[in-house]
Amino acid sequence: MWPLEPYYATVNNEGTRTIYLHDPDLSVMPTITNIAFAGEVLNYRVENSWAYVRCFVYDEGSGDLIGRPVWDRLRTADHNYTAVVDTSVMSGPAIARFYAWRPDGGASDVTEFRFRVLKRGDINLNGIAGDVGDAVLFGRHLIMGGKVWDPVDSSVQIAATDVNADSITRTLADHVYLVRVVTGDASIAPKPSPLELPTGALRSHFRGDTLLVGWASNTSVGGLLLHLDRPDGCCGTPVLVDRAVGMTVTSHDDGRRLRILISGMARGAQIPAGDGAILAIPMGSSRGGISLPMVEAADYWGNPIAVDTAVRAPVREGAKLSQNTPNPFNSSTTICFTLPTEGHVILTIYNVLGQQVATPVDGILSGGNHQVTWAGADSHGRPLASGVYFYTLHTADNDLRRKMVVLK
């Protein structure tokens, strides 16, 4: 029988000495509550009665003991405690089993708590941070939403998405930086700081029944995430064009909203700085009421880009192509055109059969007014016969066409 004299014990409660008196009611059971895991620390609370507490950590899958018992100390009732867990030997979910017993022979309790070690970048929870599976799962989340997460470990998966360590989870910037890790361009560590504030602008306009999406930015782009709403649900599969060649596009249509993710899984894949079309979306007859409620962008190193989406219709006037002068002409004529911004331009001459006979311009031109003198010869310098010809100006956003006449 436990002696009736006071029982003295020094507990880990800021070093204070606590006196425990023998409790004749041995049925009072110590209880472990408020268990939580953060970083490498287990938090818990002892309630109802003082007790010795010991915790063993087991691998959930194999049932094997992981490491040594976390602690074996006398705890006082109604206090919170913490203990550090050796997470270096853990790769998957684990069970923390708490044993609490009264050394005077009173009641005891066993409490279990499931937890998993968070590894930044290990989104698919396979114990390997920054592998292809992590990037694929993250990409699926961006276009499909939260239903891709594990129903048990979703909170851990979401926390692991903070790959760029900016304390903001589930962003496109995190996904882009994770891709850099997968391709070997970076490691899960502080990323390079941007040299300037990344900015970008999105615009859109129709060419026939196709919605063309253009992008302009002062930095290379590692990823774009777009949400497209339309009233009648008519929308085709998005296709990358022009400056986005080398990237990949993934989309998900839930009948109301089309989610589009543009990213590059190959090393060095990016949309270069500048201006031009990047995406074509077949819309059929659905041209009214279309909006982009969300646009998210990140540069090649996972820095968020401030996106200007104030204008969701065409944001600027397109290229202009003037009638050539003189027309008709004999020896030469001048073709004038205007470009809203710098970009790749192709000026092509066709005969009435639709055959290409000359290409006076094929290159990058600055925004503004331009004029080209054409001597009425084909690509080999041979004079063309009299007749009707057509000239077409092709830019990232427009295809403009006019007719001219050659008289010899």
C-alpha positions as CSV (number, residue, x, y, z in Angstrom):
1,M,0.0,0.0,0.0
2,W,1.3,3.5,-0.9
3,P,2.4,5.4,2.2
4,L,0.1,8.1,3.5
5,E,3.1,10.5,3.8
6,P,3.3,13.2,1.1
7,Y,4.9,12.1,-2.2
8,Y,7.5,14.5,-3.4
9,A,8.4,14.8,-7.1
10,T,10.2,17.5,-9.2
11,V,8.4,17.7,-12.6
12,N,9.5,19.4,-15.8
13,N,7.3,22.4,-15.2
14,E,9.9,25.2,-15.4
15,G,11.9,23.4,-12.7
16,T,9.4,23.9,-9.9
17,R,9.0,21.3,-7.2
18,T,5.5,19.9,-6.9
19,I,4.2,18.0,-3.9
20,Y,1.8,15.2,-4.7
21,L,-0.3,13.8,-1.9
22,H,-1.6,10.2,-2.0
23,D,-5.0,10.1,-3.5
24,P,-7.1,7.4,-2.0
25,D,-9.3,7.3,-5.1
26,L,-7.1,5.2,-7.4
27,S,-9.8,5.2,-10.1
28,V,-9.0,8.8,-11.2
29,M,-7.4,8.3,-14.6
30,P,-4.8,10.6,-16.2
31,T,-5.8,11.6,-19.7
32,I,-3.7,12.9,-22.6
33,T,-5.5,15.5,-24.7
34,N,-4.9,18.3,-27.2
35,I,-2.3,16.4,-29.1
36,A,-0.8,18.2,-32.1
37,F,2.3,17.9,-34.3
38,A,4.1,20.9,-35.8
39,G,7.5,20.7,-37.4
40,E,9.4,18.3,-35.1
41,V,7.4,18.9,-32.0
42,L,4.6,16.9,-30.4
43,N,2.3,19.0,-28.2
44,Y,0.0,17.5,-25.6
45,R,-1.8,18.1,-22.4
46,V,-2.2,16.0,-19.2
47,E,-5.5,16.3,-17.5
48,N,-7.4,14.8,-14.4
49,S,-4.4,13.5,-12.6
50,W,-0.6,13.6,-12.3
51,A,1.1,10.8,-14.0
52,Y,4.2,9.4,-15.6
53,V,4.0,9.8,-19.4
54,R,5.9,7.9,-22.1
55,C,5.4,8.0,-25.8
56,F,6.5,5.5,-28.5
57,V,6.4,6.3,-32.2
58,Y,5.6,3.5,-34.7
59,D,5.6,3.4,-38.4
60,E,1.9,3.2,-39.4
61,G,2.5,0.8,-42.3
62,S,4.9,-1.7,-40.8
63,G,4.2,-1.2,-37.2
64,D,7.9,-1.0,-36.4
65,L,9.1,1.2,-33.6
66,I,10.8,4.4,-34.8
67,G,13.7,5.5,-32.7
68,R,13.7,5.5,-28.9
69,P,10.8,6.5,-26.6
70,V,10.3,10.2,-26.8
71,W,10.3,10.7,-23.0
72,D,9.5,9.1,-19.6
73,R,8.8,11.9,-17.1
74,L,6.5,12.7,-14.3
75,R,3.9,15.3,-15.4
76,T,1.5,17.4,-13.4
77,A,-2.2,17.6,-14.2
78,D,-3.8,20.4,-16.2
79,H,-0.6,21.5,-17.9
80,N,0.6,21.6,-21.6
81,Y,3.8,19.9,-22.6
82,T,6.0,19.5,-25.7
83,A,8.6,17.0,-26.9
84,V,10.9,16.9,-29.9
85,V,10.6,13.9,-32.2
86,D,13.5,12.6,-34.3
87,T,11.9,13.0,-37.8
88,S,15.1,12.2,-39.7
89,V,14.2,8.5,-39.6
90,M,10.6,9.0,-40.7
91,S,9.3,8.8,-44.3
92,G,5.6,8.2,-44.0
93,P,2.7,8.4,-41.6
94,A,3.4,7.4,-38.0
95,I,1.5,6.6,-34.8
96,A,2.4,8.3,-31.5
97,R,1.2,6.1,-28.6
98,F,1.0,7.8,-25.3
99,Y,1.1,5.8,-22.0
100,A,0.1,7.7,-18.9
101,W,0.0,6.0,-15.5
102,R,0.0,6.9,-11.8
103,P,3.0,5.6,-9.9
104,D,0.8,5.1,-6.8
105,G,-1.0,2.2,-8.5
106,G,-3.9,4.2,-9.8
107,A,-5.6,4.1,-13.2
108,S,-3.7,4.4,-16.4
109,D,-4.5,5.5,-20.0
110,V,-3.3,4.8,-23.5
111,T,-3.9,7.4,-26.3
112,E,-2.9,7.1,-29.9
113,F,-2.3,10.0,-32.4
114,R,-1.6,9.7,-36.1
115,F,0.7,12.2,-37.6
116,R,3.0,12.7,-40.6
117,V,6.2,14.6,-41.0
118,L,5.9,17.6,-43.3
119,K,8.6,17.8,-46.0
120,R,8.3,20.9,-48.1
121,G,7.8,19.8,-51.7
122,D,6.7,16.2,-50.9
123,I,3.1,16.8,-52.0
124,N,2.3,13.2,-52.9
125,L,3.6,12.1,-49.5
126,N,5.9,9.4,-50.8
127,G,8.8,10.5,-48.7
128,I,10.7,12.1,-51.6
129,A,10.4,15.9,-51.9
130,G,10.5,17.5,-55.3
131,D,9.9,14.5,-57.7
132,V,7.8,14.3,-60.9
133,G,4.8,12.9,-59.0
134,D,4.8,16.0,-56.8
135,A,4.7,18.3,-59.8
136,V,2.0,16.3,-61.5
137,L,-0.3,16.2,-58.4
138,F,0.2,19.9,-57.9
139,G,-0.7,20.6,-61.5
140,R,-3.8,18.5,-61.2
141,H,-4.8,20.6,-58.1
142,L,-4.4,23.8,-60.0
143,I,-6.9,22.8,-62.7
144,M,-9.2,20.5,-60.7
145,G,-9.2,21.9,-57.2
146,G,-9.1,20.3,-53.8
147,K,-10.7,17.0,-54.7
148,V,-7.2,15.7,-55.7
149,W,-6.0,15.7,-52.1
150,D,-5.8,12.7,-49.8
151,P,-8.9,12.8,-47.6
152,V,-6.8,11.9,-44.5
153,D,-3.6,13.8,-45.1
154,S,-4.9,16.8,-47.1
155,S,-3.7,19.3,-44.5
156,V,-0.1,17.9,-44.8
157,Q,-0.2,17.9,-48.6
158,I,-1.4,21.5,-48.6
159,A,1.3,22.6,-46.2
160,A,3.9,20.8,-48.4
161,T,2.9,23.0,-51.4
162,D,4.8,25.9,-50.0
163,V,7.8,25.0,-52.1
164,N,9.2,28.5,-52.4
165,A,9.0,29.1,-48.7
166,D,7.0,32.3,-48.8
167,S,4.4,31.0,-46.3
168,I,1.7,31.0,-49.0
169,T,0.5,27.5,-50.0
170,R,-1.1,26.2,-53.3
171,T,0.1,29.1,-55.5
172,L,1.2,28.9,-59.1
173,A,4.5,30.4,-58.0
174,D,5.1,27.3,-55.8
175,H,4.3,25.0,-58.7
176,V,6.7,26.7,-61.1
177,Y,9.5,26.6,-58.6
178,L,8.7,22.9,-58.0
179,V,9.1,22.3,-61.7
180,R,12.5,24.0,-61.5
181,V,13.4,21.5,-58.7
182,V,12.2,18.5,-60.8
183,T,14.2,19.6,-63.8
184,G,17.4,20.2,-61.8
185,D,17.5,24.0,-62.1
186,A,16.9,24.5,-58.4
187,S,16.7,22.9,-55.0
188,I,14.1,23.2,-52.3
189,A,15.8,26.1,-50.6
190,P,15.5,29.9,-50.8
191,K,15.0,30.8,-54.5
192,P,16.9,33.6,-56.3
193,S,15.3,37.0,-55.8
194,P,13.9,38.8,-58.8
195,L,16.1,41.5,-60.3
196,E,13.0,43.7,-60.9
197,L,9.3,43.5,-59.9
198,P,7.8,41.0,-62.4
199,T,4.8,42.5,-64.2
200,G,2.5,41.2,-66.9
201,A,-0.6,41.9,-68.8
202,L,-3.2,39.6,-70.3
203,R,-5.4,40.5,-73.3
204,S,-7.8,38.6,-75.5
205,H,-9.7,39.0,-78.7
206,F,-11.6,37.0,-81.3
207,R,-10.3,35.8,-84.6
208,G,-13.3,34.2,-86.2
209,D,-14.7,31.7,-83.7
210,T,-11.4,31.4,-81.8
211,L,-10.5,33.3,-78.7
212,L,-6.8,34.4,-78.9
213,V,-5.1,35.1,-75.6
214,G,-2.1,37.4,-75.7
215,W,0.5,37.9,-72.9
216,A,3.0,40.7,-72.3
217,S,5.6,40.8,-69.5
218,N,9.0,42.2,-68.5
219,T,10.3,38.8,-67.5
220,S,10.3,35.2,-68.7
221,V,7.3,33.2,-67.5
222,G,7.4,29.8,-66.0
223,G,3.6,29.3,-65.7
224,L,0.2,30.8,-66.2
225,L,-3.1,29.7,-64.6
226,L,-6.3,31.0,-66.2
227,H,-10.0,30.5,-65.2
228,L,-12.4,31.2,-68.1
229,D,-16.1,31.6,-67.5
230,R,-18.7,31.6,-70.3
231,P,-22.5,31.6,-70.2
232,D,-23.4,28.7,-72.5
233,G,-20.6,26.2,-71.7
234,C,-19.4,26.0,-75.3
235,C,-15.6,25.8,-75.4
236,G,-13.0,23.7,-77.2
237,T,-9.6,22.4,-76.2
238,P,-7.0,25.2,-75.7
239,V,-4.0,25.1,-78.0
240,L,-0.6,26.8,-77.4
241,V,0.6,29.2,-80.2
242,D,3.6,31.3,-81.2
243,R,5.6,32.4,-78.1
244,A,4.4,29.5,-75.8
245,V,6.0,26.8,-78.0
246,G,8.0,24.5,-75.7
247,M,5.5,24.8,-72.9
248,T,2.6,22.5,-72.2
249,V,-1.1,23.2,-71.6
250,T,-3.5,21.2,-69.4
251,S,-7.1,22.1,-69.0
252,H,-10.2,21.0,-67.0
253,D,-13.8,21.9,-67.9
254,D,-16.4,21.4,-65.2
255,G,-19.3,22.7,-67.5
256,R,-19.2,26.2,-66.1
257,R,-15.6,27.1,-65.8
258,L,-12.6,26.2,-67.9
259,R,-9.3,26.0,-65.9
260,I,-6.1,26.2,-68.0
261,L,-2.6,25.6,-66.7
262,I,0.4,26.6,-69.0
263,S,3.7,25.3,-67.6
264,G,6.9,23.7,-68.8
265,M,8.1,20.4,-67.4
266,A,11.3,20.5,-69.5
267,R,14.5,22.2,-68.3
268,G,14.6,25.8,-69.6
269,A,11.0,25.8,-70.8
270,Q,9.5,29.3,-70.5
271,I,7.6,32.0,-72.3
272,P,10.3,34.7,-73.0
273,A,9.8,38.3,-72.0
274,G,7.9,40.4,-74.5
275,D,4.5,40.5,-76.1
276,G,2.5,38.1,-78.3
277,A,-0.2,35.5,-78.5
278,I,0.2,32.4,-76.4
279,L,-3.1,30.5,-76.5
280,A,-6.0,29.8,-78.9
281,I,-9.3,28.6,-77.6
282,P,-12.0,27.4,-80.0
283,M,-15.3,29.0,-78.8
284,G,-17.8,28.0,-81.6
285,S,-20.6,30.5,-81.5
286,S,-20.0,31.5,-77.8
287,R,-18.6,35.0,-78.1
288,G,-20.7,36.9,-75.5
289,G,-20.3,37.2,-71.7
290,I,-16.9,35.6,-71.5
291,S,-14.6,36.6,-68.6
292,L,-11.4,35.7,-66.9
293,P,-12.2,35.8,-63.2
294,M,-8.8,34.6,-62.2
295,V,-5.3,34.9,-63.7
296,E,-2.2,33.9,-61.9
297,A,1.3,34.0,-63.2
298,A,4.9,33.3,-62.0
299,D,8.3,33.8,-63.5
300,Y,10.8,31.1,-64.3
301,W,12.1,31.0,-60.7
302,G,8.7,30.9,-59.1
303,N,8.3,34.6,-58.2
304,P,4.7,35.8,-58.5
305,I,4.0,38.2,-61.3
306,A,1.6,41.1,-60.9
307,V,-0.9,40.7,-63.7
308,D,-3.0,43.5,-65.2
309,T,-6.4,42.0,-66.2
310,A,-8.5,45.2,-65.9
311,V,-9.5,44.9,-69.6
312,R,-10.9,41.5,-70.6
313,A,-11.8,42.4,-74.1
314,P,-9.2,43.4,-76.7
315,V,-6.9,45.8,-74.7
316,R,-5.4,47.6,-77.6
317,E,-5.9,48.3,-81.2
318,G,-4.4,45.8,-83.6
319,A,-2.1,46.2,-86.5
320,K,-3.2,48.3,-89.5
321,L,-2.4,47.6,-93.2
322,S,-2.7,50.4,-95.7
323,Q,-3.4,50.2,-99.4
324,N,-0.2,50.2,-101.4
325,T,0.8,53.3,-103.4
326,P,0.9,53.6,-106.2
327,N,-1.7,51.1,-107.2
328,P,-1.7,49.9,-110.0
329,F,2.1,50.1,-110.3
330,N,4.8,49.3,-112.8
331,S,8.3,49.3,-111.3
332,S,7.7,49.5,-107.6
333,T,5.2,50.2,-104.9
334,T,5.2,51.1,-101.2
335,I,3.3,49.2,-98.6
336,C,2.7,50.9,-95.2
337,F,1.5,49.3,-92.0
338,T,1.3,50.1,-88.3
339,L,2.2,47.8,-85.4
340,P,0.8,48.5,-81.8
341,T,3.9,46.8,-80.2
342,E,7.1,45.1,-81.1
343,G,6.6,41.6,-82.5
344,H,7.3,39.1,-85.2
345,V,5.9,40.3,-88.6
346,I,5.5,38.5,-91.9
347,L,4.6,40.4,-95.1
348,T,3.8,37.9,-97.9
349,I,2.8,38.4,-101.6
350,Y,0.4,35.9,-103.2
351,N,-0.8,35.5,-106.8
352,V,-4.5,34.9,-107.7
353,L,-4.0,31.1,-107.3
354,G,-3.0,31.6,-103.7
355,Q,0.7,30.7,-104.4
356,Q,3.3,32.6,-102.3
357,V,5.6,34.5,-104.7
358,A,7.6,36.8,-102.4
359,T,8.2,37.6,-98.7
360,P,9.4,41.2,-98.4
361,V,9.4,41.1,-94.5
362,D,9.9,38.2,-92.1
363,G,11.3,39.3,-88.7
364,I,11.0,41.3,-85.5
365,L,9.9,44.9,-85.9
366,S,9.3,47.6,-83.3
367,G,5.9,49.1,-82.6
368,G,4.9,52.1,-84.8
369,N,4.7,53.0,-88.5
370,H,6.6,51.0,-91.1
371,Q,6.8,51.1,-94.9
372,V,8.3,48.6,-97.3
373,T,9.1,49.2,-101.0
374,W,8.5,46.2,-103.2
375,A,9.9,46.1,-106.8
376,G,7.3,43.6,-108.1
377,A,9.7,40.7,-108.2
378,D,9.5,37.2,-106.8
379,S,11.8,35.7,-104.1
380,H,14.5,35.1,-106.7
381,G,14.4,38.6,-108.0
382,R,12.6,37.8,-111.2
383,P,10.0,40.4,-112.4
384,L,6.4,39.2,-112.0
385,A,3.9,39.3,-114.8
386,S,1.1,41.8,-115.0
387,G,-2.0,40.9,-113.0
388,V,-3.8,40.9,-109.7
389,Y,-1.8,40.1,-106.5
390,F,-2.6,40.0,-102.8
391,Y,-0.4,41.0,-99.9
392,T,-0.9,39.7,-96.3
393,L,0.4,41.1,-93.1
394,H,0.7,38.4,-90.4
395,T,1.3,39.4,-86.7
396,A,0.8,37.6,-83.4
397,D,-2.7,39.0,-83.3
398,N,-3.9,39.7,-86.8
399,D,-3.9,38.5,-90.4
400,L,-4.6,41.5,-92.7
401,R,-5.0,41.3,-96.5
402,R,-5.3,43.7,-99.4
403,K,-5.2,43.6,-103.2
404,M,-2.9,45.3,-105.7
405,V,-2.4,45.3,-109.4
406,V,0.9,45.0,-111.4
407,L,1.0,46.6,-114.9
408,K,4.0,46.0,-117.2
